[in-house]
Amino acid sequence: MNLSSKSGAAALALALMAPAVAFADAQTKAEGPSAAPRAMARAVKKPNGSGVDVQYSVDDSVKIGQAATVVIQFGAISDPAGGSARFTADPGLTLAGADEIRLPTGQTTTVTLRATPGSEGIAYVNVFTTQNGLTSATSIPVRVGAAAASPKLRSAGELQKLPAGDAVISMPAR
């Protein structure tokens, strides 16, 4: 074996290893903390609705005046003409990103919006999906501050114990 065939074999071995090294590097970067997949909530499909599958996630710690990231994913587009999605926000919530998008048939589409709340409480990003001439609405909650942590129901009645031991709230008739 001469020197040129040895160096050719070494060059071939290096050429074959380079993509593996590059792939391992890319995989390590993708597995970093910033690339961790966010848990998506699935919106309920309504009977006689558009049939578009809507999943979403919203930043956990939202502050007044700071934009929260709202990620929305659309799927189950079966209409040959495709579908569409339109976005609005409740008063007190400023929305940045697309106002309306087209949803291609047979594909999953992901859109990222920025919702900036002006006060504490819960405000909603409203998503209207259309396909096959039918429209559905999905409201995505953006919770801000302690007031939005857990809503409390107000009782107008009194807690009473029944002889059988059950507790009931007696409500006045109006």
N, C-alpha and C positions, 0 to 999 in steps of 0.2 A: 504494500500500500504506500503510495507516495504522499508527500506533505499536502498537496492541494486537495486530495480526497479527504484527508483528516480534517483540514480546516473547513471543507465544505460540509462534512458531517456535523462539526461543531456549530457551524452557522445555522444549519437546518434545525438542530436541537434547540438553539436559542430562539429561532424564529417560531418554533412550535410552542415554546414555553411563554413567550411574551404575552399572547392573548390570555393565558391562564393567570399570569401575574396581574395583568390589567383588570381581568374580571374579578379577582379576589379583592383588589383595591376598591373597585366600584361597589362591590357587595358590602365591604366593611363600611364605606361611607353611607350607603343606603340604610344600614342597620343602626346608624347613630341615633341619639335621642331625638333629634329634630325630625327624623323621618318616621317616627313611630306612628302607626295608623291610629286615627282617632275613631272612637266608638260612634257609630252612626245609629240614630233612632229611625225606625221605619214608620212613616205616616200610614194611617189606616186608609185602605182603599174603600171608597164609598160605593154602594150599589148604584148602578146607572150613572156612574161617574166616567171620567176620561179613561180609566184603566192604567194610567201612567204610575209606575212605581216610584215613589218619592222617599228618599232617605236624607237625613240631615244631621249636622252636628253644629254646636255653638260653643264658643269659648266658655270655660267654666267661671273665670273671675272677670266679670264685666264691671267697669267703672264708668261713672258719669263723665261724658265728654271724651271718652276713649273708645276708639272703634273696636268692635268685637268681630271676629272672623266667623262667618256663617258659611259652611260648606254644604251644598245641596247636590245630590246625585239623582239623576233621572234614568229610568230604565223601562222595559216592557213597552217600547214603542212599536206597535204593530201596524198602524195605518200606513199604507204605501206612500201617502203624501207626507208622512212624518207627523210631528206634533209641535207644540209650542209651549213655552212657559213664560209667564209675566209676573213681575215682582212689584209689590207695593209695601209700604210700612205704615204702622199706626202713627198717629200724631205723637210727637215727642221723640220719635226714632228717625234718624236720618240715614238713608240707604245710599251706598255708593257701589257701583258695579253696573252690570247690565240691567236694563229695564225689561227687556224681552229677548228670548233666545229661541232658535229653531232646534227641534229635537229630531235627529235623523233616525229613520227606521232601523230597528235591529241593533242599535248601538246604545251604550251607556254614556251619558253626558254629565260632566261635573262642572259646577259653576261655584265660584267663591265670591261672596258679597261682604261688604264691610258695613256693619250697623252701629251707629253712634247714638247712644241714649242721652237724652237731655235731663232725665230725672230718675229717681229711684222707683222701683216697681217692676211690673211686667209689661212689656210692649211686644207686639208681634210683627214678624216679617210674613206677609201674606203671599202665597205662591198659588197662581192660577195655571193649571195645566189643561191643555186642550189636545184632543185627537179624535178622529172619527166624528167630528161635530159635537162632541160632548166636553163639558168643562167640569173640573173639580177644583176645590179650594183647600189648601193646607195652610194652617197658621203655625208658624215656628216661634216659640216663646224665647224672648231675650230677657233674662232676669238680671236686675241690677239692685245691689244693696241688700240689707237685712229685711227690708219690707217685702222683698220678693222671694225670700228663702222658703217660707211655708205659709200659705194663706190660712188664715184662721176663720172658721165659721162662727158667726155670732148667733147665740141662742136667745130667743125671746121667751123661752119657757123655763120651767123648773124641773130638776131631776127628781123623780119620785120612784120609790120601790113598790112593786106589786106584791101581793101576798105570796105569789109563787116564787118570789126572789128576783124577778127580772127588773132591770132598771129602765125606765122610760122617761122621755122628756115630754111634759105636758105643755102643749102650745095653746095660747089663747086664740079663740076664733076671731076673725076680723070681718 
